[in-house]
Amino acid sequence: MSINDSGDPRQRLVAAAETQFRRFGYRRTTIEDITAEADTGKGSLYLHFDSKQEIYLAVVTESLNRFVQQDTEVLARHDTVPHRLAALVETTAHQYGEDELLRASLFGLDDLVAGRVAKMAAEIQRDKICALLLEVIVEGQEDGSIRRDLDAKAAAVVVFEMGWAIVRAEIEGHNSLPLEKALWTLNDIVGRGMLAQ
């Protein structure tokens, strides 16, 4: 299905904007580029979005929702909570290694994304991924595999930040260990600390 086949004008604009942002980055993409790709006018865009920033955040959210859906499917294939956490960290690393738009938004890469917009997009991403981690940790506390005395929300944030530091080092080429070994070591250290005795 092409962009122009979508019956929902808002979705067509988001799809067109995603194509343009992935091709040229946030800074170089114009409203005219997006509306030309969507085969519509500026008026249609401004019916649904107040600004280029708003449509960019909608694109990041859509991309992230696809990623979260993929992670949810990966999580469903693993039985124990520690294996699910490891799978979540691994799929997150893979996704950010492949998806330049999400990576640029989370890192705030200046050549692709404006700083303020990147900060807003990064917050959306952190919130969604931490929510996924929190869900798995709480589930583990309920089934008795994760320590019940652990602050689940704080643990989710810490796991995210530690995992992200490893992923970022890999993406930027500053890793001293292969990504898979680093992630499994993180899971071994942090995962064991969260396990119920």
N, C-alpha and C positions, 0 to 999 in steps of 0.2 A: 504494500500500500504506500503510495507516495504522500507527501505532505499535503498536496492539494486534494487528495481523496478523503481526508478527514472531514466529517460533517460538523464537528465542534470547532468554531472559529478560534477559541482560546487555545485549544490543543494544537491547532494548525500553526498558530503563532509561536507557541512554545517549541514545537518541533522545528520550525524554521529558524528560530533564535538559536536553538541548540546546534543546528548545522553551522550557522554563521560563527557562533562563539567557538566552536571546536576548530573551525577552519582558520579564523583570524584572531581569536582572543577577544576579551571584553573591550579593551581599549580601542582596537581598530574596527570593531563592528559598529555600524551605525543603525539607527532606526530604519533608514531607507533600505539597508541591506536586508534587514529582517522582513520588512513588509514586501520587498521584491521577491524574496525566497518563498514567502507565504502566499504570494499573488493576491495581495490586498493593499489597502491604503493605510496611511498613518492614523486616520480617524478610527479605523477598526482596532488598531493596536491600542490606541488611547482609551477605547471603550473598556478594555480589559486590564490594562496596565497603566500606571501613572508615569512610568519612566523606564529607561533602559535598565537601570539598576533593579527595578522590580521584576522585569521579565528575566533578567539574569538569575535572580534568586529563585524564580519559578523553575528555570532550567536546572539549576543545581539541585533543587528539591526533587524534581522529577528523576534526575539521574540517580540521586541518592535513594529514592524510593525503589528504583529498580535494583539497586545494589542491596538494600535491606531485604527485599523480597528474595533475592538470590541467597543471601546469608540465612534467611529464615528456612529456606529449603535445605541448605547445607546442615543447619542445626537439627532439622528433623531426622536426618540420616544417622545421627550419632546417639548412642544410648546414654552414656554416663555424662554427667555435667562437666567433669574435667576434660573429657574428649570433645564436648561441645564447645567449651571455651577455647581449646586449642584450635579447633576448626574455624571458629569465628575470627581469631587472630590471624590465622593463615589465609582465609579468604579475603580478609580486609587488606592484608599486605599485597596479595595478588591483584585485587581490584585497583588499589591506588598505584600500583606499578604500571597498570595498563591504562587507566583512565586519566588522561592529562587534564581534563576539565576539573574533576574533583581534586586532583593533586594540586593544581594551580590555585584553586580556591582555598584549599586548606593551608597551603604554604604562603599564599599571598604573593605569588610570583609576579613581580611588577610589570614584566613585558606582556603578560596575558590579562591580568586582573588589577583593577584599581584597589589600593590599600583598604579603604573603608568597605567596599563591596566584598572584598576577600574576607575581611574580618567577620562580616555578617554571614557569609556563606560558610565559613569555617565553624561558626557557632552552630549553625543548623546541622552540620555534619557531626560535630562533637556530641551534640544533644542526642541525635538519632543513634549513633553507635554506642554511646554510653547507656541509652535506654535499652538497647539489645543486650548489652553486657549485664545490666541490672536485672533484666528479666531472667536470664540464665542463672545468675547468682541466687536470686530469690527462689527460683525453682529448686536449686540445689539445697538451699536452707530448708525448704519445705519437705524435700524427700530425704533429708538427713545426711546428704553427701558433702555439704558445705557447712562450715561452722556457723552455728546460729548466733554466736556472740559478735560476729563480724558485722560492721556497718556496711550493708550491701551497697548503698549509694556511693560511699567513699571508695569502696573496693572497686566498683565499676569505673570510677574516674581514674583511680591509680592504675588499673590494668590498661585502660585506654592510653593514658599518657606514656606509660612505660612501653607498651607495644608500639605506639606511634613513634617514639624516639628511635626504636630499632628499625621500623619501616622507613623512616625519614633518612636514617644513616645509609640504608641500602639504596634508596632512590637517588640520594646525592653522591653515592660512590664513596662514602666514608666508613664503610663497614669493615670491621676487623675479623668478622666471622661470616660464614655463609648465612643468608637470611633464614633458611629453614632451621639450621642449628641454633641460631640466636633465638628464634621464636620458640622452639621446643625447650630450650634452656629456660627462657622466661616462664613458659608454662610449667616447667618442672619446679622452678623455685617458687613462683607465685602460687601456682596451682596447689602444690603441697602445703603451702602455708594457709590456704583457704579450706583445705579438706578437714572434715570432721574426723576426730580420732576414734 
